[in-house]
């Protein structure tokens, strides 16, 4: 009778004892709230299938591995790998379809032995697992070795005491903790393959049902299916199968001709049932090795096709799960947070990369896109950002602070579009040996096409970056978007796939800067003068939809004077900025803020410096009066700004003030 023990659990002492006994064990799904913990409503083996990736093959005798599983899978069921891994053979007695206890008593009589005392577990389904010490050789799994009895050997497993069952009961140790040797006479019967008593085998076939016969209209089909079922269950006992089928044929209404019944038996024996006798290898078989009821009468070839289809589906599911688990183990998964943390924790904070206060162009873990026509300084801008993020250069760009990247982080620059030109431009920024040493330590460059399908797998791009450059990537700069894939960027699905790939990078803590192009409409002059708009950016709308910030550069191709326009804000739109690229010195200087008055974006010191630098580039020097006239700032403010630049050694005095002649001092940018 079943043993009710709903409160039984697998304890740590149990696990340690089993490992000490040399058993290979592994975690399985359990029953929670009346269903399998796998969460599948149609689970075929609730509370019985392994939680390890490779099933029973993942069983372990290493207590540290087992303890790791207890932390990863609390309150799970536990299984033991039978056969050679644990040195244990288990007789699995079931009562679901036939009374396995009666069959086991008959088996003991047949073997001429009494029931040996050994480790015995009452199963949650009302049956028994009787454990024996295995002989030092291969013992294969035997399904339906006797009616209601399976034998678990190499490649099989059973659940251990404390595991729970879909019935609401648990598996409970019922008799003896001593593991007896498998009796030689039982081993001999296992080796013989079938019973020496046909009567006991035939009892499993519910003979009365078969010999009652079949009604007209069903005889041909049902007698053949019955012959196939008998063939699978009784193996090569053709005489017994023939007797049963002929009896059923004779009792049919009207009787089925004997010659036709014999032909059905011939057809059943002509089919290959070998892969249906040992059902342990069937991916859809239940844990006790029985074929699902709805496939009992199916054609063997059909069952093989079903097996292949199920196997393929399970392989796909397992591949996806393995990749997901490996990715989480390798890169972590910090996406799931509680509501309070989401609203008030670090996620809600904008940590600036480039900007001040509410004037932010780029933030940590965020995405910035810089689109423009060709030759307007996208790469030059990105390189200056790189310099500032490494703690080099003036520490600001366009009047906004470039915040230093954490010391343990690196920058990855994907120089995909004309890498030689990028190299020459970047070299002008890293002038000193100290700066070049930092570039060697903390700047990583990639110059070939990206070797992964960015579109085919959301995680592929981020995986490749971290596999190639390490897990300490702070910033990723893509120069440029068009070189990530040969696919049509105007295609919506392509845009969505790229957007998801960048978001995965940002979810892993990588801030992304993307350089992109505008649509090729009109001539150079018309593009230089058209109103900046997100609609002018080349490709699908999804390319910009997922970006936190978009900073557009406009100007005439080849000109040093350009306008930066903030098209998509993080918090506030930064005012448009006119600037001059000084390629020789590797700097971009503000020459005029389109919005003349104040505001956080109006860094007036930068305005003064840009004016001085612009004049100096042409070999000229300037006076304070020149600065006042160009900027409109008050004389006292100009003197203060000039003094600030002198203290910071960004400009120098070209000639001093001469009191006798009232000749004003002149200034120039430091080389």
C-alpha positions in Angstrom: 0.0 0.0 0.0 1.2 3.6 -0.6 2.8 5.3 2.3 1.5 8.8 3.0 4.4 11.1 3.9 3.7 14.4 2.4 6.0 16.2 4.8 9.1 14.1 4.0 12.0 16.0 2.4 15.5 15.2 1.1 17.9 16.5 3.8 21.5 17.4 3.6 22.3 14.4 5.7 20.6 12.2 3.2 22.6 13.6 0.3 25.9 13.3 2.2 25.1 9.7 3.1 24.2 8.7 -0.5 27.4 10.3 -1.8 29.4 8.6 0.9 27.9 5.3 -0.2 29.2 5.9 -3.7 25.9 6.8 -5.4 25.8 9.2 -8.3 23.0 11.6 -7.7 21.4 14.6 -9.4 18.6 17.1 -8.9 15.2 16.6 -10.5 12.1 18.8 -10.8 9.6 18.5 -8.0 5.9 19.0 -7.5 4.9 22.6 -6.5 1.3 23.6 -6.0 0.1 20.4 -7.6 2.2 20.7 -10.8 5.8 20.1 -12.0 8.3 22.8 -11.1 9.3 23.0 -14.8 6.2 25.1 -15.3 4.9 23.2 -18.3 1.2 22.5 -18.0 1.5 19.4 -20.2 4.6 18.0 -18.6 4.8 14.3 -19.3 6.9 13.4 -16.3 5.8 15.8 -13.5 8.3 15.9 -10.6 10.5 13.3 -12.2 12.7 14.7 -15.0 16.3 15.9 -14.4 17.3 19.5 -13.8 20.8 18.9 -15.1 21.5 19.8 -18.7 22.5 16.3 -19.7 20.1 14.4 -17.6 21.2 11.3 -15.8 24.6 11.6 -17.4 25.2 14.7 -15.3 24.9 12.7 -12.0 27.8 13.3 -9.6 29.5 11.7 -6.6 31.3 14.9 -5.7 29.7 16.4 -2.6 30.8 19.9 -3.6 28.9 19.6 -6.9 25.9 18.3 -5.0 26.0 21.1 -2.5 26.2 23.6 -5.4 23.0 22.0 -6.7 21.2 22.4 -3.4 21.9 26.1 -3.5 20.8 26.4 -7.1 17.8 24.1 -6.9 16.3 24.3 -3.3 13.4 22.0 -2.5 14.0 19.8 -5.5 13.6 16.1 -5.9 16.7 13.9 -6.2 17.5 11.0 -8.5 20.1 8.3 -8.5 21.8 7.0 -11.6 21.4 3.3 -11.6 23.7 0.6 -12.9 27.5 1.2 -13.2 27.6 4.9 -12.0 26.2 4.0 -8.5 26.8 0.2 -8.5 23.1 -0.3 -7.9 20.3 -2.2 -9.7 16.7 -1.3 -8.9 13.6 -3.5 -9.4 10.8 -0.9 -10.1 7.4 -2.4 -9.1 4.4 -0.5 -10.4 0.7 -0.9 -9.9 -0.6 1.6 -12.5 -1.8 -1.0 -15.1 -1.0 -4.4 -13.5 -0.2 -5.6 -10.0 3.6 -5.6 -10.0 3.6 -7.0 -6.5 1.9 -10.2 -7.6 4.4 -10.4 -10.5 7.4 -10.0 -8.1 6.0 -12.7 -5.8 5.7 -15.0 -8.9 9.3 -14.0 -10.0 10.7 -15.0 -6.6 8.9 -18.4 -6.9 10.2 -18.8 -10.4 13.8 -18.1 -9.1 13.3 -20.4 -6.1 14.3 -17.8 -3.5 12.7 -15.7 -0.8 12.5 -12.0 -0.8 15.9 -10.7 0.3 16.1 -7.8 2.7 17.5 -4.7 1.0 17.1 -1.0 0.7 13.4 -0.5 -0.3 11.5 2.7 -1.1 7.7 3.1 -1.2 7.1 5.2 -4.3 4.7 8.1 -4.4 2.6 6.2 -7.0 2.0 3.2 -4.7 4.7 1.0 -6.0 8.1 -0.1 -4.6 11.8 0.4 -5.6 13.9 -2.5 -4.4 17.6 -1.7 -4.5 20.4 -4.3 -5.0 24.1 -4.1 -5.2 24.9 -4.5 -8.9 27.3 -7.2 -10.1 30.6 -5.9 -11.6 29.3 -5.9 -15.2 26.8 -4.3 -17.5 23.1 -4.6 -16.5 20.9 -3.0 -19.1 17.5 -1.4 -18.4 14.6 -3.8 -18.8 11.2 -2.4 -19.5 8.3 -4.7 -18.5 10.7 -7.4 -17.5 7.6 -8.9 -15.8 4.1 -7.5 -15.7 4.4 -4.3 -13.7 8.2 -4.7 -13.1 10.9 -2.7 -14.8 14.6 -3.1 -14.0 16.8 0.0 -13.7 20.3 -0.6 -14.8 22.9 1.3 -16.8 21.5 4.5 -18.2 18.5 4.5 -15.9 17.6 6.3 -12.7 15.1 6.3 -9.9 13.9 9.0 -7.5 15.2 8.8 -3.9 13.5 9.0 -0.6 12.1 12.4 0.3 11.2 13.2 -3.3 7.5 14.2 -3.8 5.0 12.8 -6.2 2.2 14.3 -8.3 -0.3 12.2 -6.1 0.6 14.4 -3.1 2.6 11.6 -1.5 6.4 11.2 -1.1 9.0 8.5 -1.7 9.7 7.0 1.7 12.4 4.6 2.9 10.4 1.5 3.9 12.8 -1.3 4.7 16.4 -1.6 5.7 19.3 0.7 4.9 21.4 -2.4 4.0 22.1 -2.9 0.3 21.9 -6.6 -0.5 23.7 -8.2 -3.4 21.5 -9.0 -6.4 20.7 -12.7 -6.0 22.4 -14.9 -8.6 19.1 -16.5 -9.6 17.5 -13.1 -10.3 20.5 -12.2 -12.3 20.2 -15.4 -14.3 16.6 -14.6 -15.1 17.7 -11.1 -16.2 20.2 -12.6 -18.5 17.7 -15.0 -20.0 15.7 -12.1 -21.2 12.2 -13.6 -20.8 10.3 -15.6 -18.2 10.5 -19.4 -18.2 6.7 -19.3 -17.5 4.5 -18.2 -20.4 1.6 -18.1 -18.1 2.9 -15.2 -16.1 3.8 -13.2 -19.3 0.4 -13.8 -20.8 -1.3 -12.6 -17.6 0.1 -9.2 -18.3 -1.9 -9.0 -21.5 -5.4 -8.9 -20.0 -6.3 -11.9 -22.0 -10.0 -11.6 -21.4 -10.1 -8.4 -23.4 -8.2 -9.9 -26.3 -10.1 -13.1 -26.7 -13.5 -11.5 -26.5 -13.1 -10.7 -30.1 -13.9 -7.7 -32.3 -17.0 -6.4 -33.9 -17.5 -6.3 -37.6 -15.9 -3.3 -39.3 -13.0 -3.2 -36.9 -11.6 -6.7 -37.1 -8.9 -6.2 -39.7 -7.4 -3.1 -38.1 -7.8 -4.0 -34.4 -6.5 -7.6 -34.8 -3.4 -6.3 -36.5 -2.8 -3.7 -33.8 -3.4 -6.3 -31.2 -0.8 -8.6 -32.8 1.7 -5.6 -32.9 1.1 -4.9 -29.2 1.6 -8.5 -28.3 4.7 -8.6 -30.4 6.1 -5.6 -28.5 5.2 -7.0 -25.1 5.9 -10.7 -25.5 8.9 -10.6 -27.8 9.6 -13.8 -29.7 6.8 -15.9 -28.1 5.1 -16.5 -31.4 3.2 -19.5 -30.4 1.5 -17.7 -27.5 0.8 -14.7 -29.6 -0.7 -16.8 -32.3 -3.0 -18.6 -29.8 -4.3 -15.3 -28.5 -4.9 -13.7 -31.9 -6.6 -16.8 -33.3 -8.8 -17.0 -30.2 -9.8 -13.4 -30.6 -10.4 -13.9 -34.3 -12.7 -16.9 -33.7 -14.7 -15.0 -31.1 -15.2 -11.9 -33.3 -18.6 -11.1 -34.7 -18.7 -12.5 -37.3 -15.6 -14.8 -36.9 -12.5 -13.6 -38.6 -11.0 -16.2 -41.0 -8.0 -18.0 -39.5 -5.9 -17.6 -42.6 -6.5 -13.8 -42.5 -5.6 -13.7 -38.8 -2.4 -15.6 -39.4 -1.5 -13.0 -42.1 -2.0 -10.3 -39.5 0.4 -12.1 -37.2 3.0 -12.5 -40.0 2.7 -8.7 -40.7 3.2 -7.9 -37.0 6.4 -10.1 -36.9 7.6 -8.7 -40.2 7.8 -5.2 -38.7 10.9 -4.0 -36.7 9.8 -3.7 -33.1 13.3 -3.7 -31.7 13.3 0.0 -30.8 9.9 -0.3 -29.2 10.8 -3.1 -26.8 13.3 -1.0 -24.9 11.4 2.3 -24.4 14.1 4.0 -22.3 15.5 5.5 -25.4 12.2 7.0 -26.5 12.3 10.8 -25.7 8.6 10.9 -25.0 8.5 7.7 -22.8 7.4 8.2 -19.2 9.9 7.8 -16.4 8.8 4.2 -15.9 9.5 3.4 -19.5 5.9 3.0 -20.6 4.7 4.2 -24.0 2.0 6.9 -23.8 -1.5 5.4 -24.0 -2.4 7.2 -27.2 0.5 5.6 -29.0 -0.1 2.0 -27.8 -1.6 0.9 -31.1 0.3 3.1 -33.4 2.4 1.8 -36.3 6.0 1.3 -35.3 7.3 3.4 -38.2 5.0 6.2 -37.1 6.3 5.9 -33.5 9.9 6.2 -34.7 9.0 9.3 -36.7 7.3 10.8 -33.6 10.4 9.9 -31.6 12.6 11.7 -34.0 10.4 14.8 -34.0 10.2 14.9 -30.2 14.0 14.4 -30.0 14.6 17.3 -32.4 12.2 19.6 -30.5 13.8 18.7 -27.2 17.3 19.3 -28.7 16.2 22.8 -29.8 14.7 23.5 -26.4 17.8 22.2 -24.6 20.2 24.2 -26.9 18.3 27.4 -26.1 18.3 26.6 -22.4 22.0 25.7 -22.4 22.9 28.9 -24.2 20.7 30.9 -21.8 22.2 29.3 -18.7 25.8 29.6 -20.0 25.2 33.3 -20.8 23.8 34.0 -17.4 26.6 32.1 -15.7 29.2 33.9 -17.8 27.9 37.4 -18.1 25.3 37.6 -15.3 21.6 38.6 -15.5 20.8 41.8 -13.7 17.7 42.7 -15.7 15.2 41.5 -13.1 14.7 43.9 -10.3 11.9 44.8 -7.9 9.7 47.8 -8.5 11.3 50.0 -5.8 14.8 49.4 -7.1 13.6 50.2 -10.6 12.1 53.5 -9.7 14.5 54.7 -7.0 17.7 52.7 -7.5 20.7 53.1 -9.8 18.6 52.3 -12.9 16.7 55.6 -12.5 19.9 57.6 -12.2 21.6 59.2 -15.2 25.4 59.0 -14.6 26.9 61.4 -17.1 29.5 60.4 -19.7 29.4 63.6 -21.6 27.5 66.5 -20.2 26.6 68.5 -17.1 23.4 68.8 -15.0 20.4 68.3 -17.2 22.5 69.0 -20.4 23.5 65.4 -21.1 24.6 64.1 -24.4 25.6 60.6 -23.2 25.2 58.6 -20.0 26.7 55.5 -18.4 25.0 52.4 -19.9 23.2 54.6 -22.4 23.2 54.9 -26.2 24.4 58.0 -28.2 24.1 58.2 -32.0 26.1 60.8 -33.9 24.7 61.0 -37.5 26.0 63.3 -40.2 26.9 63.6 -43.9 30.3 62.4 -44.9 33.4 64.4 -43.9 31.9 66.4 -41.1 33.9 65.0 -38.2 31.9 62.1 -36.7 35.0 60.0 -36.2 37.0 63.0 -35.0 34.3 63.8 -32.4 34.2 60.1 -31.3 38.0 60.1 -30.9 38.0 63.2 -28.8 35.4 61.6 -26.6 37.6 58.6 -26.3 40.5 60.8 -25.2 38.4 62.5 -22.6 37.0 59.2 -21.3 40.5 57.9 -20.7 41.3 61.0 -18.6 43.4 62.7 -21.3 43.0 66.0 -23.1 41.1 69.1 -21.9 38.4 67.0 -20.2 35.6 68.7 -22.1 34.1 68.9 -25.6 31.7 71.5 -27.0 31.7 73.2 -23.6 30.4 70.0 -21.8 32.4 67.9 -19.4 33.8 64.5 -20.6 33.7 62.4 -17.5 36.5 59.9 -16.9 35.8 56.2 -17.4 36.4 54.0 -14.3 40.0 52.9 -14.1 39.1 49.2 -14.3 37.2 49.7 -17.6 38.3 49.7 -21.2 37.1 51.3 -24.4 36.4 49.2 -27.5 36.5 51.1 -30.7 35.3 49.2 -33.8 37.2 51.0 -36.6 35.1 49.4 -39.4 34.9 52.3 -41.9 38.3 53.1 -43.4 40.4 52.0 -40.4 43.7 53.5 -41.8 42.1 57.0 -41.9 40.8 56.5 -38.4 44.3 55.5 -37.2 45.9 58.6 -38.7 43.3 60.9 -37.2 43.5 59.2 -33.8 47.3 59.3 -33.7 47.1 63.1 -33.6 45.3 63.0 -30.3 47.7 60.7 -28.4 50.8 62.8 -28.5 52.9 61.9 -25.5 54.4 58.6 -24.4 52.2 58.7 -21.3 49.1 59.1 -23.4 50.1 56.3 -25.8 50.8 54.0 -22.8 47.2 54.5 -21.6 46.0 53.8 -25.1 48.0 50.6 -25.0 46.4 49.6 -21.7 42.8 50.7 -22.0 41.9 51.2 -25.6 41.1 48.2 -27.8 40.5 48.5 -31.6 38.9 46.1 -34.0 39.5 46.7 -37.8 37.8 43.8 -39.6 34.1 43.0 -40.2 32.4 41.7 -37.1 32.6 37.9 -37.2 29.1 37.2 -35.8 25.6 37.4 -37.2 24.4 40.6 -35.4 20.9 40.1 -36.8 20.4 36.4 -36.2 20.9 36.4 -32.4 20.1 39.2 -30.0 22.9 38.2 -27.8 25.6 37.4 -30.4 27.1 40.9 -30.7 27.4 41.4 -26.9 28.7 37.9 -26.4 31.3 38.4 -29.1 32.5 41.7 -27.6 32.9 40.2 -24.1 34.4 37.0 -25.4 36.9 39.0 -27.5 37.8 41.9 -25.2 36.8 40.8 -21.7 34.0 41.5 -19.3 35.4 45.0 -18.3 34.2 46.9 -21.3 33.0 50.4 -20.4 32.3 52.0 -23.7 31.7 50.6 -27.2 32.2 52.9 -30.2 30.9 51.7 -33.6 32.4 53.5 -36.5 30.1 53.1 -38.3 26.7 51.4 -38.2 26.5 50.6 -41.9 29.6 48.3 -41.5 28.0 46.1 -38.9 25.9 44.2 -41.4 25.5 44.0 -45.2 21.7 43.9 -44.8 19.5 46.8 -45.9 19.3 49.2 -42.9 16.0 50.6 -44.2 14.4 47.2 -43.5 12.3 47.4 -40.3 13.4 43.9 -39.1 17.0 44.8 -39.6 16.6 48.0 -37.6 14.8 46.1 -34.8 17.5 43.4 -34.7 20.3 46.0 -34.5 18.4 47.9 -31.8 18.0 44.7 -29.7 21.7 44.0 -30.2 22.8 47.4 -28.9 20.3 47.2 -26.0 21.8 43.9 -24.9 25.2 45.6 -24.8 23.8 48.4 -22.7 22.0 45.9 -20.4 25.4 44.4 -19.6 26.8 47.8 -18.7 28.4 48.8 -22.0 27.8 52.4 -23.0 27.3 52.6 -26.8 28.3 55.3 -29.2 27.2 54.8 -32.8 28.4 56.8 -35.8 25.9 56.8 -38.6 25.1 58.5 -41.9 22.4 60.7 -43.3 20.1 60.0 -46.3 21.7 60.9 -49.6 19.0 63.4 -50.9 19.8 66.6 -52.8 23.3 68.0 -53.3 25.9 68.9 -50.8 24.6 72.5 -50.4 21.0 71.5 -49.8 22.0 68.9 -47.2 24.3 71.5 -45.5 21.3 73.9 -45.2 18.3 71.7 -44.5 16.7 71.6 -41.1 18.3 68.9 -38.9 15.7 66.1 -38.3 15.6 62.4 -37.2 13.8 61.8 -40.5 17.0 62.6 -42.4 19.0 59.8 -40.7 19.5 56.8 -43.1 17.7 53.6 -42.4 14.8 52.3 -40.4 13.2 54.4 -37.6 14.2 51.6 -35.2 17.8 52.6 -35.5 17.1 55.8 -33.5 14.1 54.7 -31.6 16.1 52.8 -29.0 18.8 55.4 -28.6 18.8 57.6 -25.5 20.4 60.6 -27.3 21.0 61.7 -30.9 23.5 64.5 -31.7 23.5 65.6 -35.3 26.4 67.3 -37.1 25.7 69.5 -40.1 27.9 71.5 -42.4 29.4 71.6 -45.9 31.5 68.6 -46.7 35.2 69.2 -46.1 34.6 72.5 -44.1 36.0 72.9 -40.6 33.0 74.8 -39.4 30.0 72.6 -38.4 26.9 72.8 -36.2 26.0 70.3 -33.6 22.2 69.9 -33.0 20.8 67.8 -30.3 17.8 65.9 -31.9 16.9 63.5 -29.1 17.4 64.5 -25.4 18.1 62.4 -22.4 16.6 65.1 -20.1 16.9 68.5 -21.8 17.8 69.4 -25.4 21.3 70.9 -25.5 21.3 74.2 -27.4 22.7 74.0 -31.0 26.5 74.6 -31.0 28.7 76.0 -33.8 32.2 74.7 -33.7 35.5 74.5 -35.5 37.4 71.3 -36.1 41.2 71.9 -35.6 42.5 68.7 -37.2 46.2 69.5 -36.7 45.8 70.0 -33.0 43.2 67.3 -32.6 40.6 69.6 -31.0 37.1 70.9 -31.8 36.4 74.4 -30.4 33.2 76.2 -29.8 33.0 79.3 -31.9 29.5 80.4 -31.2 26.5 79.1 -29.3 23.5 79.6 -31.6 21.5 80.5 -28.5 23.5 83.6 -27.4 22.4 84.1 -23.9 23.5 82.0 -20.9 22.3 78.5 -20.0 24.3 75.6 -18.8 25.5 74.9 -22.4 27.0 78.4 -22.8 30.5 77.8 -21.6 31.8 81.3 -22.1 35.4 80.3 -21.3 35.2 77.9 -24.2 33.8 80.5 -26.5 36.8 82.8 -25.8 39.3 79.9 -26.2 37.6 78.9 -29.6 37.9 82.5 -30.8 41.6 82.7 -29.8 42.4 79.3 -31.2 40.6 80.1 -34.5 42.6 83.2 -35.0 45.8 81.5 -33.9 45.3 78.8 -36.5 45.6 81.6 -39.1 48.8 82.9 -37.5 47.1 85.9 -35.9 47.1 87.1 -32.3 44.1 88.7 -30.5 43.5 91.4 -27.9 40.9 91.5 -25.2 39.0 94.1 -27.3 38.9 91.6 -30.2 37.3 89.0 -27.9 34.8 91.5 -26.6 33.7 92.5 -30.1 33.4 88.8 -31.2 31.6 87.5 -28.2 29.6 90.4 -26.8 30.9 89.8 -23.3 31.6 92.6 -20.9 35.2 93.7 -20.6 35.5 92.6 -17.0 34.2 89.1 -17.9 36.6 88.8 -20.9 39.6 89.7 -18.7 38.4 87.0 -16.2 38.0 84.4 -19.0 41.4 85.2 -20.4 43.1 84.9 -17.0 41.4 81.5 -16.6 42.8 80.3 -19.9 46.3 81.6 -19.0 46.3 79.9 -15.6 45.2 76.6 -17.3 48.0 77.2 -19.9 45.6 76.8 -22.8 46.7 80.3 -24.2 49.8 82.4 -23.8 50.6 86.1 -23.9 52.1 86.8 -27.3 53.1 90.4 -26.3 52.7 92.2 -23.0 50.7 95.4 -22.3 52.9 98.5 -22.9 51.8 101.2 -20.5 53.8 104.0 -22.2 52.0 103.6 -25.5 48.8 102.0 -24.1 49.4 99.1 -26.4 47.1 96.2 -25.3 48.5 92.8 -24.6 48.0 90.1 -27.3 47.2 86.5 -26.9 47.4 83.2 -28.9 46.6 79.6 -28.3 49.4 77.4 -27.0 50.8 75.0 -29.6 
